[in-house]
Amino acid sequence: MLSVLRRASEEEATPPPPVGIVVTDTNMNPILQMVTWLLLALTSLMLCFRFLTKFFLKTNQRFGWEEMLITSAFLAGLGESITILIPAGEIFGKTRGDIKDAELASGLKAQFAGQLLYILALGLAKLSVCAGLTSLSPDTGHRRLTSFFAAAVIVWALVAFIGTSFQCGSHGPWDTGDFKCLDMRAFLEYVDITNIITDAALIALPIAVVYPLKMAFRTRITVLSFFSVRIFAIAATICQLVYLPRLSDEDFTLRGFPYYLSMQFVQFASISAACAAYFWPFLRSLRSGLISADNKAFTSEYALSKLRGTARSGTNIDLASGGSSRNRDRSNYIKITTDNTVTTTERAQSLQKDEPTGPDGYMKDW
């Protein structure tokens, strides 16, 4: 009887085995997948917010090169995230002793495809910002500088893409045999360092365009702060460089976990930084109740005099709410718009002819 009670007490003291996915010191992959899902959802929200600001708050906007590039960057980033979330990507963050050779080969193939999509995502996101800066400024010098930088981004993306594609010649990094491969540690260091340089240039370019404009200092700093969000991508890339040597370890699948995690943050920050600049038009539109200042659907004209002519004439009655005359003199009307400035038609025409292009000429798409 006592032995039965002792055995029952021991069974109660023994904790039940864990159920579901468990994070251990030898399996950090669930954290990587959870963070990948979270960043993918946040990137989708940033892209939706950008399109909402572009096409809802602004009128007469078309789906141009800028939108095509950022959409392509998002699709490439989506593909890269899928390579982490599929069963073949479960090796990343797991110790090498728990991975079979067939699973390792499948995981390296997924990593190879993910690296190519990662480079495409970063390059297309940078080109999207260049396209936006080109439409932002009418100055020829600014456009030439932006075009030169766009060409540099294309060269960087091509070198990184071709070097990754043929790192082992006609063989893949998952193949076994006697063949030579690139020193991937040195090559990835080059890719990350040049990525930091291009990100820093994308922060400096808007400063060169916006800072010289005659606008309030607070407004200038606010606009530039949205372009400076890319500094988070630089910080994440620096983390990649710090943990890059771990990919050369024997247990690289587990030791390289921080590098794989930083890779997801770099991709998220790069695409989100291309969308963050559209927060400024959104905040500015709050002044007019989320209605664009150039929205013609919310434009009305009212006469300076409430009643013109006499009611007996019957033909020249012109009330504030409307009149029977079709040939009105628009010079005596004021225009009520969602803009802060209300002018008469004559003054509006004179302003268009006489006044030089100011900050609004530079930021016409904003």
Secondary structure, 3 states (H helix, E strand, C coil): CHHHHHHHHHHHHCCCCCCCCCCECCECHHHHHHHHHHHHHHHHHHHHHHHHHHHHHCCCCCCCHHHHHHHHHHHHHHHHHHHHHCHHHHHCCECHHHCCHHHHHHHHHHHHHHHHHHHHHHHHHHHHHHHHHHHHCCCHHHHHHHHHHHHHHHHHHHHHHHHHHCCECCECCCCCCCCCCCCHHHHHHHHHHHHHHHHHHHHHHHHHHHCCCCCCHHHHHHHHHHHHHHHHHHHHHHHHHHHHHHHHCCCHHHHCHHHHHHHHHHHHHHHHHHHHCCHHHHHHHHHHCCCCCCCHHHCEEEECCCCECCCCCCCCCEECCEECCCCCCHHHEEEECCCCCCCEHHHHHHHHHHCCCCHHHHCCCC
